[in-house]
Amino acid sequence: MGDRERLHDLRQQAHDAGIEGNSKMTEEQLRDALRKVGKGEQPQMAKHEAKR
C-alpha cells in the first residue's frame, strides 16, 4: 500500500472513530489519536492531544 493510500485509510478510520476535521493531521498524529480513542478517550480530546 502506498503512502497516500495508507494516509487515506487512516483518515477514514479516524472519521469512523468520530475524529472530525482530521485532514491536516499527519500520519503519526492520526495513529496517536486513534490509539487514544481505542483506549476510551473522547475523539475530539484525542485529536487535540495528538496535534500537540
Predicted model as a PDB file, atoms N, CA, C, CB and O in Angstrom, pLDDT in the B-factor column:
MODEL        1                                                                  
ATOM      1  N   MET A   1       0.847  -1.175   0.000  1.00 66.00           N  
ATOM      2  CA  MET A   1       0.000   0.000   0.000  1.00 66.00           C  
ATOM      3  C   MET A   1       0.890   1.235   0.000  1.00 66.00           C  
ATOM      4  CB  MET A   1      -0.962   0.000   1.219  1.00 66.00           C  
ATOM      5  O   MET A   1       1.848   1.316   0.769  1.00 66.00           O  
ATOM      6  N   GLY A   2       0.578   2.187  -0.853  1.00 87.00           N  
ATOM      7  CA  GLY A   2       1.372   3.403  -0.933  1.00 87.00           C  
ATOM      8  C   GLY A   2       1.093   4.334   0.229  1.00 87.00           C  
ATOM      9  O   GLY A   2       0.135   4.154   0.981  1.00 87.00           O  
ATOM     10  N   ASP A   3       1.949   5.331   0.358  1.00 89.00           N  
ATOM     11  CA  ASP A   3       1.791   6.298   1.444  1.00 89.00           C  
ATOM     12  C   ASP A   3       0.451   7.017   1.376  1.00 89.00           C  
ATOM     13  CB  ASP A   3       2.920   7.313   1.410  1.00 89.00           C  
ATOM     14  O   ASP A   3      -0.204   7.218   2.399  1.00 89.00           O  
ATOM     15  N   ARG A   4       0.046   7.403   0.175  1.00 90.00           N  
ATOM     16  CA  ARG A   4      -1.236   8.109   0.019  1.00 90.00           C  
ATOM     17  C   ARG A   4      -2.399   7.222   0.427  1.00 90.00           C  
ATOM     18  CB  ARG A   4      -1.422   8.579  -1.432  1.00 90.00           C  
ATOM     19  O   ARG A   4      -3.314   7.675   1.114  1.00 90.00           O  
ATOM     20  N   GLU A   5      -2.371   5.971   0.012  1.00 94.00           N  
ATOM     21  CA  GLU A   5      -3.447   5.041   0.350  1.00 94.00           C  
ATOM     22  C   GLU A   5      -3.483   4.793   1.852  1.00 94.00           C  
ATOM     23  CB  GLU A   5      -3.272   3.712  -0.407  1.00 94.00           C  
ATOM     24  O   GLU A   5      -4.561   4.737   2.444  1.00 94.00           O  
ATOM     25  N   ARG A   6      -2.324   4.645   2.470  1.00 94.00           N  
ATOM     26  CA  ARG A   6      -2.255   4.394   3.902  1.00 94.00           C  
ATOM     27  C   ARG A   6      -2.802   5.602   4.670  1.00 94.00           C  
ATOM     28  CB  ARG A   6      -0.799   4.087   4.331  1.00 94.00           C  
ATOM     29  O   ARG A   6      -3.549   5.445   5.637  1.00 94.00           O  
ATOM     30  N   LEU A   7      -2.426   6.795   4.234  1.00 94.00           N  
ATOM     31  CA  LEU A   7      -2.903   8.010   4.880  1.00 94.00           C  
ATOM     32  C   LEU A   7      -4.415   8.154   4.692  1.00 94.00           C  
ATOM     33  CB  LEU A   7      -2.169   9.245   4.318  1.00 94.00           C  
ATOM     34  O   LEU A   7      -5.128   8.529   5.624  1.00 94.00           O  
ATOM     35  N   HIS A   8      -4.896   7.857   3.495  1.00 95.00           N  
ATOM     36  CA  HIS A   8      -6.333   7.918   3.240  1.00 95.00           C  
ATOM     37  C   HIS A   8      -7.082   6.935   4.145  1.00 95.00           C  
ATOM     38  CB  HIS A   8      -6.631   7.614   1.756  1.00 95.00           C  
ATOM     39  O   HIS A   8      -8.130   7.267   4.699  1.00 95.00           O  
ATOM     40  N   ASP A   9      -6.540   5.738   4.286  1.00 96.00           N  
ATOM     41  CA  ASP A   9      -7.153   4.720   5.141  1.00 96.00           C  
ATOM     42  C   ASP A   9      -7.173   5.184   6.601  1.00 96.00           C  
ATOM     43  CB  ASP A   9      -6.393   3.379   5.015  1.00 96.00           C  
ATOM     44  O   ASP A   9      -8.175   5.004   7.294  1.00 96.00           O  
ATOM     45  N   LEU A  10      -6.074   5.778   7.066  1.00 95.00           N  
ATOM     46  CA  LEU A  10      -6.028   6.285   8.442  1.00 95.00           C  
ATOM     47  C   LEU A  10      -7.048   7.406   8.645  1.00 95.00           C  
ATOM     48  CB  LEU A  10      -4.612   6.791   8.782  1.00 95.00           C  
ATOM     49  O   LEU A  10      -7.708   7.471   9.681  1.00 95.00           O  
ATOM     50  N   ARG A  11      -7.171   8.283   7.655  1.00 95.00           N  
ATOM     51  CA  ARG A  11      -8.152   9.367   7.753  1.00 95.00           C  
ATOM     52  C   ARG A  11      -9.569   8.808   7.827  1.00 95.00           C  
ATOM     53  CB  ARG A  11      -8.022  10.324   6.553  1.00 95.00           C  
ATOM     54  O   ARG A  11     -10.399   9.312   8.583  1.00 95.00           O  
ATOM     55  N   GLN A  12      -9.845   7.766   7.042  1.00 96.00           N  
ATOM     56  CA  GLN A  12     -11.169   7.139   7.063  1.00 96.00           C  
ATOM     57  C   GLN A  12     -11.422   6.481   8.422  1.00 96.00           C  
ATOM     58  CB  GLN A  12     -11.295   6.094   5.924  1.00 96.00           C  
ATOM     59  O   GLN A  12     -12.520   6.588   8.967  1.00 96.00           O  
ATOM     60  N   GLN A  13     -10.424   5.809   8.962  1.00 96.00           N  
ATOM     61  CA  GLN A  13     -10.561   5.191  10.287  1.00 96.00           C  
ATOM     62  C   GLN A  13     -10.823   6.256  11.347  1.00 96.00           C  
ATOM     63  CB  GLN A  13      -9.293   4.381  10.646  1.00 96.00           C  
ATOM     64  O   GLN A  13     -11.656   6.067  12.233  1.00 96.00           O  
ATOM     65  N   ALA A  14     -10.108   7.376  11.251  1.00 96.00           N  
ATOM     66  CA  ALA A  14     -10.293   8.471  12.205  1.00 96.00           C  
ATOM     67  C   ALA A  14     -11.707   9.030  12.092  1.00 96.00           C  
ATOM     68  CB  ALA A  14      -9.251   9.589  11.966  1.00 96.00           C  
ATOM     69  O   ALA A  14     -12.357   9.295  13.103  1.00 96.00           O  
ATOM     70  N   HIS A  15     -12.176   9.208  10.875  1.00 95.00           N  
ATOM     71  CA  HIS A  15     -13.530   9.711  10.665  1.00 95.00           C  
ATOM     72  C   HIS A  15     -14.551   8.745  11.268  1.00 95.00           C  
ATOM     73  CB  HIS A  15     -13.806   9.918   9.159  1.00 95.00           C  
ATOM     74  O   HIS A  15     -15.483   9.165  11.954  1.00 95.00           O  
ATOM     75  N   ASP A  16     -14.370   7.459  11.011  1.00 96.00           N  
ATOM     76  CA  ASP A  16     -15.273   6.440  11.545  1.00 96.00           C  
ATOM     77  C   ASP A  16     -15.251   6.411  13.075  1.00 96.00           C  
ATOM     78  CB  ASP A  16     -14.898   5.064  10.994  1.00 96.00           C  
ATOM     79  O   ASP A  16     -16.249   6.071  13.710  1.00 96.00           O  
ATOM     80  N   ALA A  17     -14.100   6.773  13.662  1.00 96.00           N  
ATOM     81  CA  ALA A  17     -13.961   6.783  15.123  1.00 96.00           C  
ATOM     82  C   ALA A  17     -14.507   8.079  15.738  1.00 96.00           C  
ATOM     83  CB  ALA A  17     -12.487   6.602  15.511  1.00 96.00           C  
ATOM     84  O   ALA A  17     -14.534   8.226  16.959  1.00 96.00           O  
ATOM     85  N   GLY A  18     -14.942   9.021  14.882  1.00 96.00           N  
ATOM     86  CA  GLY A  18     -15.511  10.263  15.389  1.00 96.00           C  
ATOM     87  C   GLY A  18     -14.534  11.415  15.475  1.00 96.00           C  
ATOM     88  O   GLY A  18     -14.857  12.465  16.030  1.00 96.00           O  
ATOM     89  N   ILE A  19     -13.334  11.230  14.927  1.00 94.00           N  
ATOM     90  CA  ILE A  19     -12.328  12.301  14.941  1.00 94.00           C  
ATOM     91  C   ILE A  19     -12.572  13.161  13.699  1.00 94.00           C  
ATOM     92  CB  ILE A  19     -10.842  11.718  14.965  1.00 94.00           C  
ATOM     93  O   ILE A  19     -12.085  12.857  12.610  1.00 94.00           O  
ATOM     94  N   GLU A  20     -13.328  14.230  13.884  1.00 92.00           N  
ATOM     95  CA  GLU A  20     -13.696  15.095  12.764  1.00 92.00           C  
ATOM     96  C   GLU A  20     -12.579  16.094  12.463  1.00 92.00           C  
ATOM     97  CB  GLU A  20     -15.009  15.839  13.069  1.00 92.00           C  
ATOM     98  O   GLU A  20     -11.768  16.417  13.331  1.00 92.00           O  
ATOM     99  N   GLY A  21     -12.551  16.573  11.232  1.00 90.00           N  
ATOM    100  CA  GLY A  21     -11.579  17.595  10.844  1.00 90.00           C  
ATOM    101  C   GLY A  21     -10.144  17.109  10.896  1.00 90.00           C  
ATOM    102  O   GLY A  21      -9.269  17.821  11.390  1.00 90.00           O  
ATOM    103  N   ASN A  22      -9.884  15.909  10.397  1.00 91.00           N  
ATOM    104  CA  ASN A  22      -8.547  15.323  10.508  1.00 91.00           C  
ATOM    105  C   ASN A  22      -7.707  15.504   9.244  1.00 91.00           C  
ATOM    106  CB  ASN A  22      -8.662  13.853  10.826  1.00 91.00           C  
ATOM    107  O   ASN A  22      -6.641  14.899   9.129  1.00 91.00           O  
ATOM    108  N   SER A  23      -8.156  16.312   8.307  1.00 90.00           N  
ATOM    109  CA  SER A  23      -7.475  16.412   7.016  1.00 90.00           C  
ATOM    110  C   SER A  23      -6.076  17.022   7.094  1.00 90.00           C  
ATOM    111  CB  SER A  23      -8.309  17.223   6.081  1.00 90.00           C  
ATOM    112  O   SER A  23      -5.257  16.795   6.203  1.00 90.00           O  
ATOM    113  N   LYS A  24      -5.791  17.786   8.137  1.00 91.00           N  
ATOM    114  CA  LYS A  24      -4.470  18.404   8.247  1.00 91.00           C  
ATOM    115  C   LYS A  24      -3.560  17.678   9.232  1.00 91.00           C  
ATOM    116  CB  LYS A  24      -4.613  19.846   8.664  1.00 91.00           C  
ATOM    117  O   LYS A  24      -2.451  18.135   9.511  1.00 91.00           O  
ATOM    118  N   MET A  25      -4.022  16.564   9.750  1.00 94.00           N  
ATOM    119  CA  MET A  25      -3.214  15.799  10.700  1.00 94.00           C  
ATOM    120  C   MET A  25      -2.219  14.924   9.945  1.00 94.00           C  
ATOM    121  CB  MET A  25      -4.115  14.931  11.616  1.00 94.00           C  
ATOM    122  O   MET A  25      -2.506  14.437   8.852  1.00 94.00           O  
ATOM    123  N   THR A  26      -1.054  14.734  10.539  1.00 94.00           N  
ATOM    124  CA  THR A  26      -0.042  13.869   9.940  1.00 94.00           C  
ATOM    125  C   THR A  26      -0.389  12.407  10.241  1.00 94.00           C  
ATOM    126  CB  THR A  26       1.380  14.224  10.474  1.00 94.00           C  
ATOM    127  O   THR A  26      -1.273  12.115  11.046  1.00 94.00           O  
ATOM    128  N   GLU A  27       0.320  11.513   9.583  1.00 94.00           N  
ATOM    129  CA  GLU A  27       0.099  10.085   9.812  1.00 94.00           C  
ATOM    130  C   GLU A  27       0.344   9.729  11.285  1.00 94.00           C  
ATOM    131  CB  GLU A  27       1.021   9.244   8.896  1.00 94.00           C  
ATOM    132  O   GLU A  27      -0.429   8.982  11.885  1.00 94.00           O  
ATOM    133  N   GLU A  28       1.407  10.261  11.849  1.00 95.00           N  
ATOM    134  CA  GLU A  28       1.729   9.979  13.256  1.00 95.00           C  
ATOM    135  C   GLU A  28       0.640  10.511  14.185  1.00 95.00           C  
ATOM    136  CB  GLU A  28       3.090  10.598  13.633  1.00 95.00           C  
ATOM    137  O   GLU A  28       0.257   9.839  15.143  1.00 95.00           O  
ATOM    138  N   GLN A  29       0.143  11.713  13.906  1.00 95.00           N  
ATOM    139  CA  GLN A  29      -0.923  12.293  14.727  1.00 95.00           C  
ATOM    140  C   GLN A  29      -2.189  11.451  14.640  1.00 95.00           C  
ATOM    141  CB  GLN A  29      -1.218  13.737  14.288  1.00 95.00           C  
ATOM    142  O   GLN A  29      -2.864  11.229  15.646  1.00 95.00           O  
ATOM    143  N   LEU A  30      -2.509  10.982  13.437  1.00 96.00           N  
ATOM    144  CA  LEU A  30      -3.688  10.146  13.253  1.00 96.00           C  
ATOM    145  C   LEU A  30      -3.564   8.847  14.041  1.00 96.00           C  
ATOM    146  CB  LEU A  30      -3.901   9.846  11.770  1.00 96.00           C  
ATOM    147  O   LEU A  30      -4.501   8.424  14.717  1.00 96.00           O  
ATOM    148  N   ARG A  31      -2.389   8.220  13.942  1.00 96.00           N  
ATOM    149  CA  ARG A  31      -2.177   6.967  14.680  1.00 96.00           C  
ATOM    150  C   ARG A  31      -2.301   7.187  16.188  1.00 96.00           C  
ATOM    151  CB  ARG A  31      -0.791   6.376  14.346  1.00 96.00           C  
ATOM    152  O   ARG A  31      -2.904   6.379  16.895  1.00 96.00           O  
ATOM    153  N   ASP A  32      -1.727   8.283  16.669  1.00 96.00           N  
ATOM    154  CA  ASP A  32      -1.778   8.601  18.089  1.00 96.00           C  
ATOM    155  C   ASP A  32      -3.224   8.822  18.539  1.00 96.00           C  
ATOM    156  CB  ASP A  32      -0.924   9.845  18.390  1.00 96.00           C  
ATOM    157  O   ASP A  32      -3.649   8.291  19.566  1.00 96.00           O  
ATOM    158  N   ALA A  33      -3.973   9.604  17.768  1.00 96.00           N  
ATOM    159  CA  ALA A  33      -5.368   9.887  18.114  1.00 96.00           C  
ATOM    160  C   ALA A  33      -6.208   8.610  18.091  1.00 96.00           C  
ATOM    161  CB  ALA A  33      -5.961  10.927  17.145  1.00 96.00           C  
ATOM    162  O   ALA A  33      -7.036   8.400  18.977  1.00 96.00           O  
ATOM    163  N   LEU A  34      -6.005   7.765  17.097  1.00 97.00           N  
ATOM    164  CA  LEU A  34      -6.755   6.515  17.019  1.00 97.00           C  
ATOM    165  C   LEU A  34      -6.418   5.599  18.196  1.00 97.00           C  
ATOM    166  CB  LEU A  34      -6.464   5.801  15.692  1.00 97.00           C  
ATOM    167  O   LEU A  34      -7.295   4.917  18.726  1.00 97.00           O  
ATOM    168  N   ARG A  35      -5.153   5.586  18.600  1.00 97.00           N  
ATOM    169  CA  ARG A  35      -4.729   4.792  19.752  1.00 97.00           C  
ATOM    170  C   ARG A  35      -5.449   5.276  21.014  1.00 97.00           C  
ATOM    171  CB  ARG A  35      -3.190   4.874  19.937  1.00 97.00           C  
ATOM    172  O   ARG A  35      -5.930   4.470  21.811  1.00 97.00           O  
ATOM    173  N   LYS A  36      -5.518   6.599  21.187  1.00 96.00           N  
ATOM    174  CA  LYS A  36      -6.170   7.174  22.367  1.00 96.00           C  
ATOM    175  C   LYS A  36      -7.667   6.860  22.379  1.00 96.00           C  
ATOM    176  CB  LYS A  36      -5.950   8.694  22.410  1.00 96.00           C  
ATOM    177  O   LYS A  36      -8.224   6.530  23.425  1.00 96.00           O  
ATOM    178  N   VAL A  37      -8.316   6.962  21.217  1.00 96.00           N  
ATOM    179  CA  VAL A  37      -9.746   6.653  21.132  1.00 96.00           C  
ATOM    180  C   VAL A  37      -9.966   5.171  21.443  1.00 96.00           C  
ATOM    181  CB  VAL A  37     -10.310   7.008  19.719  1.00 96.00           C  
ATOM    182  O   VAL A  37     -10.947   4.800  22.088  1.00 96.00           O  
ATOM    183  N   GLY A  38      -9.048   4.339  20.981  1.00 96.00           N  
ATOM    184  CA  GLY A  38      -9.143   2.912  21.262  1.00 96.00           C  
ATOM    185  C   GLY A  38      -9.054   2.593  22.747  1.00 96.00           C  
ATOM    186  O   GLY A  38      -9.550   1.561  23.200  1.00 96.00           O  
ATOM    187  N   LYS A  39      -8.422   3.479  23.498  1.00 95.00           N  
ATOM    188  CA  LYS A  39      -8.303   3.295  24.947  1.00 95.00           C  
ATOM    189  C   LYS A  39      -9.441   3.962  25.696  1.00 95.00           C  
ATOM    190  CB  LYS A  39      -6.976   3.844  25.441  1.00 95.00           C  
ATOM    191  O   LYS A  39      -9.449   3.979  26.927  1.00 95.00           O  
ATOM    192  N   GLY A  40     -10.418   4.520  24.956  1.00 96.00           N  
ATOM    193  CA  GLY A  40     -11.598   5.074  25.595  1.00 96.00           C  
ATOM    194  C   GLY A  40     -11.666   6.588  25.707  1.00 96.00           C  
ATOM    195  O   GLY A  40     -12.604   7.123  26.297  1.00 96.00           O  
ATOM    196  N   GLU A  41     -10.693   7.276  25.155  1.00 95.00           N  
ATOM    197  CA  GLU A  41     -10.702   8.740  25.236  1.00 95.00           C  
ATOM    198  C   GLU A  41     -11.709   9.312  24.232  1.00 95.00           C  
ATOM    199  CB  GLU A  41      -9.278   9.314  24.970  1.00 95.00           C  
ATOM    200  O   GLU A  41     -11.971   8.707  23.193  1.00 95.00           O  
ATOM    201  N   GLN A  42     -12.262  10.473  24.550  1.00 96.00           N  
ATOM    202  CA  GLN A  42     -13.197  11.149  23.647  1.00 96.00           C  
ATOM    203  C   GLN A  42     -12.465  11.525  22.358  1.00 96.00           C  
ATOM    204  CB  GLN A  42     -13.815  12.418  24.326  1.00 96.00           C  
ATOM    205  O   GLN A  42     -11.321  11.979  22.408  1.00 96.00           O  
ATOM    206  N   PRO A  43     -13.113  11.341  21.204  1.00 94.00           N  
ATOM    207  CA  PRO A  43     -12.449  11.592  19.917  1.00 94.00           C  
ATOM    208  C   PRO A  43     -11.847  12.989  19.764  1.00 94.00           C  
ATOM    209  CB  PRO A  43     -13.422  11.372  18.815  1.00 94.00           C  
ATOM    210  O   PRO A  43     -10.708  13.111  19.313  1.00 94.00           O  
ATOM    211  N   GLN A  44     -12.566  14.029  20.121  1.00 93.00           N  
ATOM    212  CA  GLN A  44     -12.031  15.372  19.917  1.00 93.00           C  
ATOM    213  C   GLN A  44     -10.890  15.673  20.887  1.00 93.00           C  
ATOM    214  CB  GLN A  44     -13.139  16.409  20.076  1.00 93.00           C  
ATOM    215  O   GLN A  44      -9.964  16.406  20.538  1.00 93.00           O  
ATOM    216  N   MET A  45     -10.942  15.125  22.088  1.00 93.00           N  
ATOM    217  CA  MET A  45      -9.852  15.309  23.040  1.00 93.00           C  
ATOM    218  C   MET A  45      -8.606  14.579  22.530  1.00 93.00           C  
ATOM    219  CB  MET A  45     -10.255  14.794  24.455  1.00 93.00           C  
ATOM    220  O   MET A  45      -7.494  15.099  22.624  1.00 93.00           O  
ATOM    221  N   ALA A  46      -8.799  13.383  21.993  1.00 94.00           N  
ATOM    222  CA  ALA A  46      -7.680  12.616  21.433  1.00 94.00           C  
ATOM    223  C   ALA A  46      -7.048  13.384  20.267  1.00 94.00           C  
ATOM    224  CB  ALA A  46      -8.157  11.211  20.962  1.00 94.00           C  
ATOM    225  O   ALA A  46      -5.826  13.420  20.129  1.00 94.00           O  
ATOM    226  N   LYS A  47      -7.887  13.994  19.436  1.00 92.00           N  
ATOM    227  CA  LYS A  47      -7.371  14.795  18.317  1.00 92.00           C  
ATOM    228  C   LYS A  47      -6.551  15.961  18.834  1.00 92.00           C  
ATOM    229  CB  LYS A  47      -8.524  15.310  17.434  1.00 92.00           C  
ATOM    230  O   LYS A  47      -5.439  16.207  18.367  1.00 92.00           O  
ATOM    231  N   HIS A  48      -7.101  16.674  19.794  1.00 92.00           N  
ATOM    232  CA  HIS A  48      -6.420  17.843  20.353  1.00 92.00           C  
ATOM    233  C   HIS A  48      -5.059  17.463  20.948  1.00 92.00           C  
ATOM    234  CB  HIS A  48      -7.299  18.505  21.425  1.00 92.00           C  
ATOM    235  O   HIS A  48      -4.064  18.149  20.713  1.00 92.00           O  
ATOM    236  N   GLU A  49      -5.020  16.386  21.707  1.00 92.00           N  
ATOM    237  CA  GLU A  49      -3.764  15.961  22.345  1.00 92.00           C  
ATOM    238  C   GLU A  49      -2.759  15.464  21.312  1.00 92.00           C  
ATOM    239  CB  GLU A  49      -4.035  14.860  23.380  1.00 92.00           C  
ATOM    240  O   GLU A  49      -1.556  15.678  21.462  1.00 92.00           O  
ATOM    241  N   ALA A  50      -3.250  14.795  20.260  1.00 92.00           N  
ATOM    242  CA  ALA A  50      -2.337  14.258  19.235  1.00 92.00           C  
ATOM    243  C   ALA A  50      -1.700  15.368  18.420  1.00 92.00           C  
ATOM    244  CB  ALA A  50      -3.079  13.299  18.304  1.00 92.00           C  
ATOM    245  O   ALA A  50      -0.603  15.187  17.893  1.00 92.00           O  
ATOM    246  N   LYS A  51      -2.359  16.512  18.304  1.00 86.00           N  
ATOM    247  CA  LYS A  51      -1.844  17.615  17.488  1.00 86.00           C  
ATOM    248  C   LYS A  51      -0.809  18.446  18.224  1.00 86.00           C  
ATOM    249  CB  LYS A  51      -2.979  18.506  17.044  1.00 86.00           C  
ATOM    250  O   LYS A  51      -0.218  19.344  17.625  1.00 86.00           O  
ATOM    251  N   ARG A  52      -0.569  18.180  19.494  1.00 84.00           N  
ATOM    252  CA  ARG A  52       0.422  18.948  20.267  1.00 84.00           C  
ATOM    253  C   ARG A  52       1.813  18.618  19.831  1.00 84.00           C  
ATOM    254  CB  ARG A  52       0.280  18.684  21.756  1.00 84.00           C  
ATOM    255  O   ARG A  52       2.775  19.166  20.369  1.00 84.00           O  
TER     256      ARG A  52                                                      
ENDMDL                                                                          
END                                                                             
